[in-house]
Amino acid sequence: MGKQFDGHKICEALSDPTRTKIFQYLLRKYPKAQTISDIEKILSKSVSATTISFHLKKLREAGLITTNGHKKGFRASRKAIKIGFNGNGFHVLEE
């Protein structure tokens, strides 16, 4: 895996249930990009596009998702990841 992950940013990004749900959805749809309106449809409660954009920004900052612009959509950076902790710290492994 070429990119180093920041474990703190990943934990922060995935600590929010809405972000976790968005990320799980994007993993299921990998490698197809999903728009904000696609993402809006899978959220159980009404969440504004602005709030979704905020959550997507946090996931992008953690390196979990990528985009080529809002209109083209968002996708998971890879098909799956495995996150683990051990005596040597935090590890993210590509599946």
C-alpha positions as CSV (number, residue, x, y, z in Angstrom):
1,M,0.0,0.0,0.0
2,G,1.6,3.3,-1.1
3,K,-0.2,5.8,1.1
4,Q,0.5,6.0,4.9
5,F,-2.7,6.3,6.9
6,D,-3.1,8.6,9.9
7,G,-4.8,6.4,12.5
8,H,-6.1,9.3,14.5
9,K,-7.8,10.8,11.4
10,I,-9.4,7.5,10.5
11,C,-10.7,6.9,14.1
12,E,-12.1,10.5,14.1
13,A,-13.7,10.0,10.7
14,L,-15.3,6.7,11.6
15,S,-16.4,7.8,15.1
16,D,-19.5,9.4,13.7
17,P,-22.4,6.9,12.8
18,T,-23.4,8.9,9.8
19,R,-19.9,8.9,8.4
20,T,-19.6,5.2,9.1
21,K,-22.8,4.5,7.2
22,I,-21.7,6.7,4.2
23,F,-18.3,4.9,4.1
24,Q,-19.9,1.5,4.3
25,Y,-22.2,2.5,1.4
26,L,-19.2,3.7,-0.7
27,L,-17.3,0.4,0.0
28,R,-20.3,-1.6,-1.2
29,K,-20.5,0.5,-4.4
30,Y,-16.7,0.4,-5.0
31,P,-15.3,1.4,-7.6
32,K,-18.4,3.3,-8.8
33,A,-18.6,6.9,-7.6
34,Q,-21.8,8.1,-5.9
35,T,-23.2,11.6,-5.9
36,I,-24.4,13.5,-2.8
37,S,-28.0,12.8,-3.9
38,D,-27.2,9.0,-4.1
39,I,-25.8,9.2,-0.6
40,E,-28.8,11.2,0.7
41,K,-31.1,8.4,-0.3
42,I,-29.4,5.8,1.9
43,L,-29.4,7.8,5.1
44,S,-32.3,7.0,7.4
45,K,-33.0,10.5,8.6
46,S,-33.1,13.7,6.6
47,V,-29.6,15.0,6.3
48,S,-28.9,18.2,4.3
49,A,-26.4,18.2,1.3
50,T,-24.3,20.6,3.3
51,T,-24.0,18.2,6.2
52,I,-23.2,15.3,3.8
53,S,-20.5,17.4,2.3
54,F,-19.0,18.0,5.8
55,H,-19.0,14.2,6.4
56,L,-17.4,13.5,3.0
57,K,-14.7,16.1,3.7
58,K,-13.8,14.3,7.0
59,L,-13.7,10.9,5.1
60,R,-11.5,12.5,2.4
61,E,-9.1,14.0,5.0
62,A,-8.7,10.5,6.5
63,G,-7.8,9.1,3.1
64,L,-10.8,6.8,3.1
65,I,-12.6,8.2,0.0
66,T,-11.6,10.2,-3.1
67,T,-13.4,12.5,-5.6
68,N,-12.8,14.1,-9.0
69,G,-15.3,16.8,-8.1
70,H,-18.6,16.9,-6.3
71,K,-20.6,16.5,-9.5
72,K,-18.7,13.4,-10.5
73,G,-19.3,11.8,-7.1
74,F,-17.3,10.1,-4.4
75,R,-15.9,6.6,-4.0
76,A,-14.0,4.6,-1.5
77,S,-10.2,4.8,-1.9
78,R,-10.0,1.0,-2.1
79,K,-12.3,-2.0,-2.1
80,A,-11.8,-2.8,1.6
81,I,-9.6,-1.9,4.6
82,K,-8.8,-3.8,7.7
83,I,-8.0,-1.7,10.8
84,G,-6.2,-3.2,13.8
85,F,-4.5,-2.2,17.0
86,N,-1.7,-4.1,18.7
87,G,1.3,-3.5,20.9
88,N,3.0,-1.7,18.1
89,G,0.1,0.8,17.5
90,F,-2.5,1.3,14.9
91,H,-2.4,-0.5,11.5
92,V,-4.5,-0.2,8.4
93,L,-4.2,-3.1,5.9
94,E,-5.6,-3.1,2.4
95,E,-7.8,-6.2,1.7
